[in-house]
Amino acid sequence: MTKQSLVTISHAIEQAALFAADDSPMVVFGLFQQQVYFERERAVYAKIAAQADATVVAGVGLDGAGGPDHLDTVPLRGDEPLAREWSVAVLTPRFGAVLVARDLEQVSAAATLEAGRLFDATWWFRRDEALHEVTRLRSVLGPRLRAGTVAAIDAVLDRARDLPGASGELRAEASIRLLAERLERRERQPRPAERPDRGTGELTDDRSAQHWLGDTGTTAAGTLPLALLGIRLQHPHDLPQRLGRRAETMATIEVVRVVTAALRPVDRAVRSGDDLLLILPALAHDDAVALANRIAEDVARLQGMHSFVPRMTCVVLVTRDRPVPLERVRAGLDWSVAKGIPIATLGDSEARP
């Protein structure tokens, strides 16, 4: 499922926790992957903690300083399995809802990079499933929780086990699931204006690329890897005098056509002067290098056919850093051009923190 659809489901579960109902005690778990995602929901979880008997949030880099008394904050290591989970669970003796989503580190075409992130996700508005999930999280996180929090969780688990389930929740979940599935299908069908140009010779402008990368919701550092291919076109200095400006323009168009033909629907290409930047989500380092070599071979074939085709220098960087280190790519291009290196790798910063 896409991030956009899962946001709607997680917010529905959180609103269920905030709804005033006479079915206490209540326990709530929230796994956020990274600190930046929890910060966007901190105010909501402060309200939940004021109503729940135990509220636990976890993620890489989380800091519990200044949190409410009933909110336990658990920092996770970047290499432990829970760091890839985005999960929400609410359990009372008579109600349960749960979302468990594991980051696939892949992306689909969408209005923004963050909205298109893909997760292997399951969710239910059923108490038995929430009971199972709270039991799992209590087992994994219990040693890192306060004794009073563990006691409150155990009290909810004991009460929930003793009461029979209600058939009405199956009917309600069936309706919710239909709505969610339709939402997901809609989100997976980007509008034409959101589709990246592919093989047309047209490029995304800087402003559109910045919006897609996340000026309205940046993907957190340490999550989705991005391959960045920086390409610099070097026209012969005497080309305008020999063949005219039109030849220089046509040469650029031909190279751009070759470069954009290599794009997937989820990729973006940006032009700035004689530099092109390819932004390729979830592409491994070796695959990015192979793509750079393939583009270089295609441009070399063009050079064999036309004397006015520019030379190409390319640098490759795969990174999980945010903000995206575009200056590092530009500096790499400057260095590669000065050294006469046609294809250079800037090191793989894809490793998790």
C-alpha positions as CSV (number, residue, x, y, z in Angstrom):
1,M,0.0,0.0,0.0
2,T,1.1,3.6,-0.6
3,K,2.0,6.0,2.2
4,Q,-0.9,8.3,1.3
5,S,-3.5,5.6,1.8
6,L,-1.9,4.4,5.1
7,V,-1.9,7.9,6.5
8,T,-5.7,7.9,6.2
9,I,-6.0,4.5,7.9
10,S,-3.6,5.4,10.7
11,H,-5.4,8.7,11.4
12,A,-8.7,6.8,11.6
13,I,-7.2,4.5,14.2
14,E,-5.8,7.4,16.2
15,Q,-9.2,9.2,16.1
16,A,-10.8,6.0,17.4
17,A,-8.4,6.3,20.4
18,L,-9.4,9.9,21.0
19,F,-13.2,9.2,20.8
20,A,-14.7,9.4,24.3
21,A,-16.2,6.0,25.1
22,D,-16.9,4.1,28.3
23,D,-14.8,1.0,27.5
24,S,-11.5,1.7,29.5
25,P,-8.8,0.8,30.2
26,M,-7.0,1.6,26.9
27,V,-3.5,1.0,25.6
28,V,-2.1,2.6,22.4
29,F,1.2,1.8,20.6
30,G,2.7,3.9,17.7
31,L,5.8,3.0,15.7
32,F,7.1,5.9,13.6
33,Q,10.3,4.7,12.0
34,Q,12.0,8.1,12.4
35,Q,11.8,11.1,14.7
36,V,10.6,13.5,12.0
37,Y,7.4,11.3,11.5
38,F,6.6,11.4,15.2
39,E,7.0,15.1,15.4
40,R,4.2,15.6,12.9
41,E,1.9,13.6,15.2
42,R,3.3,14.6,18.6
43,A,0.3,16.8,19.5
44,V,-2.1,14.0,18.7
45,Y,-0.3,11.5,20.8
46,A,-0.1,13.9,23.7
47,K,-3.9,14.0,23.6
48,I,-4.1,10.2,23.4
49,A,-1.8,9.8,26.3
50,A,-4.1,12.0,28.4
51,Q,-6.9,9.6,27.8
52,A,-5.2,6.2,27.7
53,D,-3.9,4.2,30.6
54,A,-0.7,3.4,28.6
55,T,0.7,5.0,25.4
56,V,3.9,3.9,23.9
57,V,5.7,5.4,20.9
58,A,8.9,4.2,19.3
59,G,11.3,5.1,16.5
60,V,14.9,5.9,15.6
61,G,16.1,9.1,17.3
62,L,13.0,9.6,19.5
63,D,13.6,11.7,22.6
64,G,11.1,11.5,25.4
65,A,12.1,14.7,27.1
66,G,9.2,16.8,28.1
67,G,6.6,14.2,27.2
68,P,3.3,13.6,29.1
69,D,3.4,11.2,32.2
70,H,1.4,8.5,30.4
71,L,3.5,8.5,27.3
72,D,6.5,6.2,27.1
73,T,9.0,7.0,24.3
74,V,11.3,4.2,23.1
75,P,14.4,5.1,20.9
76,L,15.1,2.3,18.4
77,R,18.4,1.4,16.8
78,G,18.5,1.9,13.0
79,D,19.3,-1.8,12.4
80,E,16.6,-3.4,14.5
81,P,13.5,-4.8,12.7
82,L,11.0,-2.4,14.4
83,A,12.8,0.5,12.8
84,R,11.3,-0.5,9.5
85,E,7.7,-0.7,10.9
86,W,5.0,2.0,10.9
87,S,2.4,0.5,13.2
88,V,-0.5,1.8,15.2
89,A,-2.5,-0.3,17.7
90,V,-5.4,0.6,20.0
91,L,-6.9,-1.9,22.4
92,T,-9.6,-1.7,25.0
93,P,-11.6,-4.6,26.6
94,R,-14.3,-4.0,23.9
95,F,-12.6,-2.4,21.0
96,G,-9.4,-2.9,18.9
97,A,-7.9,-1.5,15.7
98,V,-4.4,-2.1,14.3
99,L,-2.2,-1.1,11.3
100,V,1.1,-2.9,10.8
101,A,3.1,-1.6,7.8
102,R,6.7,-2.6,6.9
103,D,8.8,-0.4,4.7
104,L,9.5,-2.0,1.4
105,E,12.0,0.8,0.5
106,Q,10.2,1.1,-2.9
107,V,8.1,3.8,-4.4
108,S,5.3,4.1,-6.9
109,A,4.5,7.0,-9.2
110,A,2.7,9.7,-7.1
111,A,2.4,13.5,-6.6
112,T,5.4,13.4,-4.2
113,L,8.1,11.0,-3.4
114,E,6.8,10.6,0.2
115,A,3.2,9.9,-0.9
116,G,4.4,7.1,-3.2
117,R,6.5,5.2,-0.7
118,L,5.3,1.5,-0.6
119,F,4.7,-0.6,2.5
120,D,3.7,-4.3,3.0
121,A,0.7,-3.5,5.2
122,T,-2.1,-5.2,7.0
123,W,-4.8,-3.5,9.1
124,W,-8.0,-4.5,11.0
125,F,-10.7,-2.9,13.1
126,R,-11.0,-6.1,15.2
127,R,-10.2,-6.5,18.8
128,D,-8.7,-10.0,18.4
129,E,-6.1,-8.7,15.9
130,A,-5.3,-5.7,18.1
131,L,-4.9,-8.1,21.0
132,H,-2.4,-10.1,19.1
133,E,-0.4,-7.0,18.0
134,V,-0.4,-5.4,21.5
135,T,0.9,-8.7,22.9
136,R,3.7,-8.8,20.3
137,L,4.8,-5.2,20.9
138,R,4.6,-5.7,24.7
139,S,6.9,-8.7,24.3
140,V,9.4,-6.8,22.2
141,L,9.4,-3.4,23.9
142,G,8.4,-4.5,27.4
143,P,12.0,-4.5,28.8
144,R,12.4,-0.9,27.7
145,L,9.2,0.4,29.3
146,R,8.4,1.7,32.8
147,A,7.1,-0.9,35.2
148,G,3.8,1.0,35.6
149,T,3.3,1.1,31.8
150,V,3.9,-2.7,31.6
151,A,1.4,-3.3,34.4
152,A,-1.2,-1.1,32.6
153,I,-0.7,-3.0,29.3
154,D,-1.1,-6.3,31.1
155,A,-4.3,-5.1,32.7
156,V,-5.8,-4.3,29.3
157,L,-4.7,-7.6,27.8
158,D,-6.2,-9.5,30.7
159,R,-9.6,-7.8,30.4
160,A,-9.6,-8.1,26.6
161,R,-9.0,-11.8,26.8
162,D,-11.8,-12.4,29.2
163,L,-14.6,-10.7,27.1
164,P,-16.1,-12.3,24.0
165,G,-15.8,-10.6,20.7
166,A,-18.7,-8.8,19.0
167,S,-20.0,-9.8,15.6
168,G,-20.8,-6.1,14.8
169,E,-17.1,-5.3,14.4
170,L,-16.8,-7.7,11.4
171,R,-19.6,-5.8,9.6
172,A,-18.0,-2.5,10.4
173,E,-14.6,-3.6,9.2
174,A,-16.0,-4.9,5.9
175,S,-17.4,-1.5,5.2
176,I,-14.2,0.3,6.2
177,R,-12.1,-2.1,4.1
178,L,-14.2,-1.4,1.0
179,L,-13.6,2.3,1.4
180,A,-9.9,1.8,2.0
181,E,-9.4,-0.4,-1.0
182,R,-11.1,2.1,-3.3
183,L,-8.9,4.8,-1.8
184,E,-5.8,2.8,-2.5
185,R,-6.8,2.1,-6.1
186,R,-7.3,5.8,-6.6
187,E,-4.0,6.7,-5.1
188,R,-2.2,4.2,-7.3
189,Q,-3.5,6.0,-10.4
190,P,-1.5,9.3,-10.7
191,R,-3.0,12.1,-12.7
192,P,-1.3,12.7,-16.1
193,A,0.3,15.9,-14.7
194,E,2.0,13.8,-12.0
195,R,3.6,11.3,-14.4
196,P,7.3,11.9,-15.1
197,D,8.3,12.7,-18.6
198,R,9.7,9.6,-20.3
199,G,11.7,9.7,-23.5
200,T,10.1,12.9,-24.7
201,G,13.1,15.2,-24.4
202,E,11.2,17.3,-21.8
203,L,12.6,17.6,-18.2
204,T,11.1,18.5,-14.8
205,D,11.9,22.0,-13.7
206,D,13.7,22.7,-10.4
207,R,10.5,23.9,-8.7
208,S,8.5,20.7,-9.6
209,A,11.4,18.5,-8.6
210,Q,11.6,20.2,-5.2
211,H,7.9,19.8,-4.6
212,W,8.2,16.1,-5.6
213,L,11.2,15.6,-3.3
214,G,9.3,16.9,-0.4
215,D,8.7,20.6,0.2
216,T,5.3,19.5,1.6
217,G,6.5,16.4,3.5
218,T,10.1,15.3,3.1
219,T,10.9,11.6,3.4
220,A,13.0,11.1,6.5
221,A,16.7,10.4,6.5
222,G,17.6,6.7,6.8
223,T,14.5,5.5,5.0
224,L,14.1,5.3,1.2
225,P,17.4,5.2,-0.7
226,L,17.7,7.5,-3.8
227,A,20.2,7.0,-6.6
228,L,21.4,10.4,-8.0
229,L,23.0,10.5,-11.4
230,G,24.6,13.9,-12.3
231,I,25.3,14.4,-16.0
232,R,27.3,17.3,-17.4
233,L,27.2,18.0,-21.2
234,Q,30.4,19.5,-22.7
235,H,29.9,21.0,-26.1
236,P,32.9,21.7,-28.3
237,H,33.9,25.4,-27.8
238,D,33.8,26.1,-31.5
239,L,30.5,24.4,-32.2
240,P,28.4,27.6,-32.5
241,Q,30.9,29.1,-34.9
242,R,31.2,26.0,-37.0
243,L,27.6,24.8,-37.1
244,G,25.5,27.6,-35.5
245,R,23.5,27.7,-32.3
246,R,20.8,25.5,-33.7
247,A,23.2,22.6,-33.9
248,E,24.1,23.0,-30.2
249,T,20.4,23.0,-29.3
250,M,19.7,19.9,-31.4
251,A,22.7,18.1,-29.8
252,T,21.3,18.8,-26.4
253,I,17.9,17.6,-27.4
254,E,19.3,14.3,-28.8
255,V,21.2,13.6,-25.6
256,V,18.2,14.5,-23.4
257,R,16.1,12.1,-25.5
258,V,18.6,9.3,-24.8
259,V,18.8,10.1,-21.1
260,T,15.0,10.3,-20.5
261,A,14.3,7.1,-22.4
262,A,16.1,5.3,-19.6
263,L,13.7,6.6,-16.9
264,R,11.1,4.5,-15.0
265,P,7.7,6.0,-14.3
266,V,8.8,6.7,-10.7
267,D,12.0,8.6,-11.7
268,R,12.6,12.3,-12.3
269,A,15.0,14.2,-14.5
270,V,15.9,17.9,-13.9
271,R,18.0,20.2,-16.1
272,S,20.0,23.2,-14.9
273,G,22.1,24.7,-17.7
274,D,24.4,22.0,-19.1
275,D,23.8,19.7,-16.1
276,L,21.1,17.0,-15.9
277,L,20.1,15.3,-12.6
278,L,18.4,12.0,-12.6
279,I,16.6,11.2,-9.3
280,L,16.0,7.4,-9.2
281,P,14.2,6.1,-6.0
282,A,15.0,2.7,-4.6
283,L,17.7,1.9,-7.2
284,A,20.7,0.0,-5.8
285,H,24.2,1.3,-6.2
286,D,25.3,-1.4,-8.8
287,D,22.1,-0.8,-10.8
288,A,22.7,2.9,-10.8
289,V,26.3,2.4,-12.1
290,A,25.0,0.0,-14.8
291,L,22.5,2.6,-15.8
292,A,25.2,5.3,-16.1
293,N,27.3,3.0,-18.3
294,R,24.3,2.3,-20.5
295,I,23.5,6.0,-21.0
296,A,27.2,6.6,-21.7
297,E,27.2,3.9,-24.4
298,D,24.0,5.3,-26.0
299,V,25.6,8.8,-26.1
300,A,28.8,7.4,-27.5
301,R,26.8,5.9,-30.4
302,L,25.2,9.3,-31.0
303,Q,28.7,10.8,-31.1
304,G,29.7,8.3,-33.8
305,M,26.8,9.4,-35.9
306,H,26.9,13.2,-35.3
307,S,30.0,15.4,-34.8
308,F,28.1,17.9,-32.8
309,V,27.0,15.6,-29.9
310,P,28.6,16.8,-26.6
311,R,30.9,14.8,-24.4
312,M,29.2,13.5,-21.3
313,T,30.5,13.3,-17.7
314,C,28.5,11.4,-15.1
315,V,28.7,10.9,-11.3
316,V,26.7,8.4,-9.3
317,L,25.6,8.7,-5.7
318,V,23.2,6.4,-3.8
319,T,22.1,8.0,-0.5
320,R,19.6,7.8,2.4
321,D,20.5,11.4,3.5
322,R,17.9,14.1,3.7
323,P,17.9,16.8,2.5
324,V,19.1,15.2,-0.7
325,P,22.8,16.1,-1.1
326,L,22.5,17.8,-4.4
327,E,25.6,20.0,-3.8
328,R,27.7,16.8,-3.4
329,V,26.6,15.7,-6.9
330,R,27.5,19.1,-8.4
331,A,30.9,19.1,-6.7
332,G,31.5,15.6,-7.9
333,L,30.8,16.8,-11.5
334,D,33.3,19.6,-11.1
335,W,35.9,17.2,-9.9
336,S,35.2,14.6,-12.6
337,V,35.4,17.1,-15.4
338,A,38.7,18.5,-14.0
339,K,40.2,15.0,-13.8
340,G,38.8,13.9,-17.1
341,I,36.9,10.9,-15.6
342,P,33.8,10.1,-17.7
343,I,31.9,8.1,-15.0
344,A,32.7,8.4,-11.3
345,T,31.0,7.0,-8.2
346,L,30.8,9.2,-5.1
347,G,30.6,6.3,-2.6
348,D,27.6,4.6,-1.3
349,S,25.9,6.3,1.6
350,E,22.9,3.9,1.3
351,A,23.8,2.1,4.6
352,R,21.4,2.7,7.5
353,P,22.6,4.8,10.4
